[in-house]
């Protein structure tokens, strides 16, 4: 028994030892690293298996960058030369203060020309300089060999050997990367730590080509897709004994949601860190100030870690599981990887009725407080910037199932849509009309062409209009304007289910004009035989929401709740 215990202890120590001791880990590289998919795979797997780990992954890849300092004539159409890592390396080390650096260079360093001794030496010298500078700070550096250049998908654009200039890539450029990788691996004898990406990438591509001669991991010959990034991640995953599924998600019951949370976290940190350190490559949109980005990113980090501790399908609570909201218990949950707020009455009313907010939970709380006193639960799913789109409706579906099964709430919530929250409430209700008791909408957006599109009298919001195009998958404005699935167009299912509506609005609203939103809802819903009540606020704009006396709102919800 004692021998078995010792063996188990040894196994545990061995697995733990697979993780590096360093806490601040920087990833450097070119556009493939800036894209960051392989970094996200690594961090998600790390958190899935080690949710209490204190390691911090800092993404600092930069598109077009080299370690050799070389740049081809006319790079980027002559707009700018390739950035040189050494222009910013001192700032990276000073500001990020890494304990461990991963560096993946080579793809751009031969500038897509045939192999030459001069270019190879520039790569070698740049790598040695990088290595020595990192080590001089007391940090450790692990070099990653470059991924593969694949001429097959861009065959028409590649050029043969023997030319003086290469405005498009040399067809045999992967042989250059072979040489760079071989040299880098040879530096192990000098004590360098090197993980091989290039060899496994070559082997995986050759294996795929046996079945399909046109198969590629990189549609442009350079930037791998998710399958290629998984091959890149594999070297680190194996070194750290981290497990992922065949599609790169953590091997965990909540793996998909964990990876989603990490993608959002890294999406905030990548541009913020690049801006914080500074660089000379134009065309990169500035990130948020680093403190702001980190304050937002920590929410997704906490979400991922809590999911890693959760069970299949659980609504795992966030670190601050319970607190008080206006004297009532507030539970912070995670459902489908998203934060969900659930405020609990002191004594639930029969049937456990509840109010579900589309957006801006906590704004004008008087009706919620009164309804809590009547035994209602109050719920809100935080999915900002999704504007009630089809992906948002899918997330609401999961939230609904969680709250009505695990928490036993009524199968027919009362929906509350303030402003853009109208899109969330109406679009979900139209998709699930039999699951709705009633809808209270306050200055609601009921047609994205009005806001954020600004295609009528409403104000244009370019940022949110961009979200519309992306979230609904429209290829351009014309396709979005031709769409006939907005709430103003799709009221029949609600009328058939006899869902009562209450709209409160200001008749001087120029942000979300009532004529294009509430007015159309009223006219069309009544024509369908539906019941709608309007409360007009003369001379009032988009703000303030609500009523000075919330009684009509409270009574409407209490009367129609099921």
N, C-alpha and C positions, 0 to 999 in steps of 0.2 A: 504493500500500500504506500509505504514511504517512497519507494522508487517511482511509483506512478505519480505521486504528488510532485516529486522533484522533476520528473519528465515534463509534467504539465507546466510547472513554473518556468522551466527552460524554454518550452515552446512559446509561452507568453512573452518572455523577455526577448526571444528572437524576433517575434512579430513586431513588438514595439520598437526594437532596434532598427527595423527597416525604415522607420521615419527618421528624417534628419533632425539633429538637435536644434538647428537654427530656427528662429522665429520670424524674421523679416526676410522674405524671399522675393527677389526682383526677377522678372522675365524680360530680357532684352532680345531684340531681333528686328526683322524688317516687317513688311506688310502682313506676312503670314502670322507673325506673332502679334502684331497690332490687331488683326482680325480676332485673334484670341480664342478660337474655339478649342484648341488643344489645351490651353491654359484653364479654360472653364471646366473641361472634362476632368482635369487633374484636381482642381480645387473642389469640385462637387464630390468626387470620389473620396477625397481626403476628409471632407466634413461628414459624408455619409458614414464612414467607418470610425471616425474620431471626432464626434460632435463637440467634445470639450477641448479640442486642440486649440492652442493659442497662436498658431501660425498665421501670418499675414501675407497674402499673395499680392504683390504690387505689379500691375501690368504696365510695361514701358516700351513696348514695341513701337517702331516708327516706320511707316510706309516709305519705300524707296531706299532705305538706309543701307549703307555698307560699313564694314569694319576696315576695308582696304583704303578708303578715301578716294576711290576711283569713280568716274562717271563718264558715260559715253557721250560723244558729241550729239547735241540735239536732244538730250534726255527731256522727256515730257514736252516734246515739241519745241525745245529750246527755251522753255519757260524758267527752268531752274535746274542746277546740277543736283545729282544725288546727295542727300545729306550724309555727313560723315559722323559716325557714332562718337568719335573722339572730340567733336565740337561740344557735345553735351555730357560726356561721360563724367567729368569732374562734378558737374551739378547733380547728376544722378546719384553718385556716391555720397555727396554731401547732403542732399535733401531727402533721399529715400533711406539712407543709412542701412543698407542691406547687410545681413549676416551671410546670405547665400545668394549668388547670382547664377541664373541660367542664361546662356547666350546661344542663340541660334542664328548664325550668319553663313553666308556663302552663296545663296541664290542670286543676289545682285552683284556679288563681289567680282565676278569675272566679266561683268557688264555685257553678258550674252555674246561674247566673242569666243573664238577658239582658244584653246589653252596656250598660254605663253609664259615663259619664265618670269618676265617682269610682273605680269598680273598675279601669278602665283606667289611671288615674293611679297608683293604689296599686301596680299591676303594674310600671308604668314606673319609679316611684320605687324600688321594691325591686330591680329589675334594675340601675338606675344605682348604687345603694348596693353591690350585690354586685360589679359591675364595678370600681368605684373601690377597694374594699377589696382585691380580688385584685391589681389593678395596683399598689397602694401597697406590696405586699410584694415587688415585683419579678417576680412571676409573670405569665404570660400567661393570658388567658381566652378561650375560644371558646364562644359561645352557640349552642345548638341550639333551633330553633323547635319548638313542641310537636307531638306526633302528633295524630291526628284523633279527634274525638268522633263516634261513629256512633249515631244514634238508632234505626236500623232494628231491631237485635236486641232493643231494650228499648222498643219503641214503646208498649206498654201502660203503661209507667211514666213516660213523658215528659209534660211539661206545656206548654201553649201560652203565647204571649206575653200580657202584660197583667195578670199576677197580682201580688199584693203579696209573696207568699212562694213559695219553691220547695223543698218538702221532698223532691222528686225532680227530676231534671234538666230544664231548659228544652229543648224539642225542637230549637230552633235554636242550641244551644250551640256547634256547630262554627263558626258565624259569628262568635262571640266569639273563638274561637281564630284564625280568619282575621285578625281585626283585631289581635290580639296579635302574630301572626307578621309581619304587614305592618309594624307599628311596629318590631319587632326588626330586620327586614331593612333598614328605613330608617336604622337606626343605623350601618350600614356607612359612611355618609357622614361619620360622626363618628369614623371610624377603628376601629370595633368589628369584631371577627372574628365572623361569623355563618354557620353552615351550616344550610341549609334542609331540614328534615324534613317540615314540614307540607305544603308544595306538592307534593312527590313522593308523599306519602301520599294526599293528595286525588286526585291524578291516577291513582294505581294503583287506588284504590277505585272511581273512576268507570269505569275500564276493565273491572274485574271485573264491575261492576253491569250493563254492557251485555250480558253473556252470562247473568248470573244476578242478577236484581233483589234477591234476598235474601242475596247474598254479604256476608260481613263478615270483617274482620280481628280484631274484638274482640267476643267473645261477650257481654260486659257493657257494650259501647259505649265503654269507656274503656281497658281493658288489652289491648293487642294480643297475639295469639299469636305463634308463631315466625316466620310469614311477615311479620307487621307489624314485629317486631323487626329482621328482615333489612332492611326498608326504612329503619328508623331507623339501622341500622349503616352503610348504604350511603354516607351523606354522608361519614363519616369514612374508610371503606374507600377511596372514590374519592380523597379528599384525600391519603391516605397511599399510594396505588397498591398496595392489597392486594387479592388475588384470592380469591374464594370461589365455591363451586358454587351451583346454584340453590336448594339447601336450607340454605344458610348455613354449610356446613362449609368449612374451608380448602381451597383448590384444590391438594391435595397427596395423594400416594398414601396417607399415613397421616392424612388430614384428620379422619376420624371419631374416631380415637383421640386425636388432639391436642385436639380440641374437648372430648372427654370428660374429659381430664385437666385442662383449664382450668376446666371447670364445677366439678370437685371442688375445685380451688384456690380459685376465687372463692366457692364455698359455705362454705369455712372463713373467708375473709377478710372477707366482707360483715358478718356479725354481730359479728365480733371488732373491726373498725374502728368500727362504730356504738357498741359498748359503750365502746371506748377513748376516743372523742371525747365521748360522752355526748349525750343528747337527752331531750326531754320527752314523747315519744309512748309511751303504754302499749301493751302487747300484743306488743312485740318480745322474743322470747326472747333472753336475754343470750348473747353469743358467748364463746368461749374467751378467756382472757387473750391479748392480742395476741402476745407472744413465743411462746406455745405454738402459737397458730394459724399464725404465720409458719413455725415449725419444721416443722409438718405440711404446710403449703402448699408449702414448697420442694421436697418430694418430688415432688409433681405437676407443679410447674414444671420440674424437671429431666427428668421423664418426657416432658413435652410437647416440650421442646427436643431431647431425644435422638431422639424420634420424627421430629421435623422434619429431622433429619440422616440418618434411616434410609432404607432402600429398601423397595419394596413387599413386604409380608409378612415383613419382617425382624424378628428378635428383637433389636432394637437394644439395645446395652449401655448401662447408666446411666453417669454420669460416673466412678464408681469401678468400672471394668470387672472388674478382677481383684484378689483379695486372698487372705488365708489364713484358713482356718477349722480350728482344731485340727490344724494342720500340713498341711492339704490345700487345693488350689487352689479358691477360691470365685469363681464367675462371677456377676455381677449382670446379668441380662437384662431386656428389656422384651418381653412377649408380649401381643398384643391390648391394648396400652396399660397393662398391669399389671406390677409388678415380679415377677420370678421369680429365685429363688436356685437355682443348680446347683453342687453340690460334686462335685469330680472325683477319682476314686481315682488313685493313682500308676500303677497298671496295671489297666486294665479287665478284668473277668472275661469269659469267652467269652459272646457274646450281649448284652453290656452291660446286665446287670440293674440295676434301680434301685428306690429307695424314694421314695414320693411322700407328703409330709405334708399332711394336711388343715388343720391349724392348729398354732401354737406350735412352729415349727421352732426347734431349738436348746435346747428344754427337755428335760432328762434325755437328754443326747446320747450316752450310752455305747453304746447299740445302733448308732447311726449311725456312730460312730467305728470300732467293730469291723467293721461291714459295709463301710465304706470300705476297711479293710485287706483285705477279701476281694474287692475289685474292684467293689463296687457304687457307682453314682452316687446322690446324694441330691438331691431336688428339692422345692421349695416355691413355690407361687404366692400372693402376698400380696393377698388380697381379703377383708380383714377386714370383719366385720359383714354378710356375705352369707349366712352360715349354711347353706351347701349348697343354696341355693334354685335354682330353674330358671335364673336368670341366671348363678349361680355355675357350674352344670353346663355351661352354654354356654361360659363362659370356660375351664373345665378342658378342654373338647373342643379348643379352639384350642391350649391349652398342650400337650396330649398330642400333637397333630399336629406341633407345632414340635419338641418334644423327641425324638420318634420318627423324624422325617424329617431335619431339619437336623442334629441331634446324634446320630442313629443309635442311640438307646436302644432297649431291648427293647420289643416291642409289648404286653408284659404286665407292667406295674409292680406292685410290692407296695405296698399302701396302708397308711398309718399314721394313725389317727384318735384323737387325744387330746381328751377332753372334747367340746366343740362340733365339733371336727374330725371326729367320727364322722358328723355330718350331711353334710359335704363328701364324705367317702370313700364312705359307703354310697349316697348319692343318685347320685353319679357312677357307681359300680360297678353299681348296679341299672339305670342307663340304658345301660351299656356292659359287660355281664357277660362278654362274650367277650374283653375287654381286660384282665382282672385276674388276677394270679397268686394273691394271697392278701390277707387283710385282718387287720392287727393293730390292735385297738381297745382303748383304755385309758380306763376310766371314761367310755365314750362316750355322747353324746346320740344316741338312736336314735328319738326321738319328740318333736317340738317341743311337744307338749301337756304333756309331763312337765317339760321345761325348754326354753325360758324361760317356757312358759305357766303352769307351776305349777298345772295343772288336776287333778293327782292328789296324790301325796305330795311331788313336787319343789317347789323354791323358785321363786316367780314373779320374773321379771326384766322389769319393765314396758318398759324401753328396748328390749331384744332382742325382746320379744313384739311391740312396734311394728314392728320390722324384719320379723318374720315376716308380719304382716298386709300390709305394703307390698310385700315382695319376692314373695310368692306371689299378691298381688292379691286377698286376701280382703276382702270389704266389712265384715265384722264378726267378733267372736269366734265366733259360732255357725257361720259358714261355715268358719272355721279348724278348729273342733272336729269338724266333720263330715268333714273331709278324710281320705282313706284312702290317701294316698301316702307316708306316713312309712316309714323303713326297716323298722320292726316289722311293717308291713302288706305289704311288697313284696319278700319274700325269694325268691320262686320262681325268678326269672331266675338268681340266684346259685347256688341249689341245682341247677338244671339244668346249669349249667356246672361243677359240683363245685368251687366256690371254697372253700378251707379258711379257717376263721375262728379267731382267737385273741382272747379277751377277758380283760384283766386288770382287776380291780375291787376296790374296798373295800366290804365288806358293811355298813359303817356310813355310807355316802354318803347325805347328806340333801339335797345340791344336785341331783345326777342319780341318783336312787335306782336301784339295780341291778335291783330287781324290775320297774320300769316300762320298763327299757331293755335291759340285758344279759340279764335273766331271760326277757323275752319273746322276744328274739332266739334264745336257746338252745332254748326250748320249740318255737317255730315252725320254726326251721331244722332241728332234728332230725326234726320231723314231716314235713318235706319231703324227708328223706333226706340232708340236708347234714351236713358234718363241722364241728364246733365244739369247741374246747378252752377251758375256763375255768380261770383262776388266781385264786382267791379270796384276798383279804388281810383276815383276820379283824380286826374292830375298827377298820379304817382308813376314813376318810371320803373325800371327793372328792380330797383331796391327802394325801400326795404321790403323783404318778403313777409309773409304772414299777416296777421291782423292784430290790432291793439287789444282786442278782446277775442281770444281764441275759441270762444264757446261754439260758434257755428262749425268750426273744424272738428272739435272734439265730439260734438253731438253727431256729426255726419259719420265719423269713423265708428263711434260706439254703436250707432243705430244699425250700421250695415255690416259690422264684423260677424264672421261665421266661424 
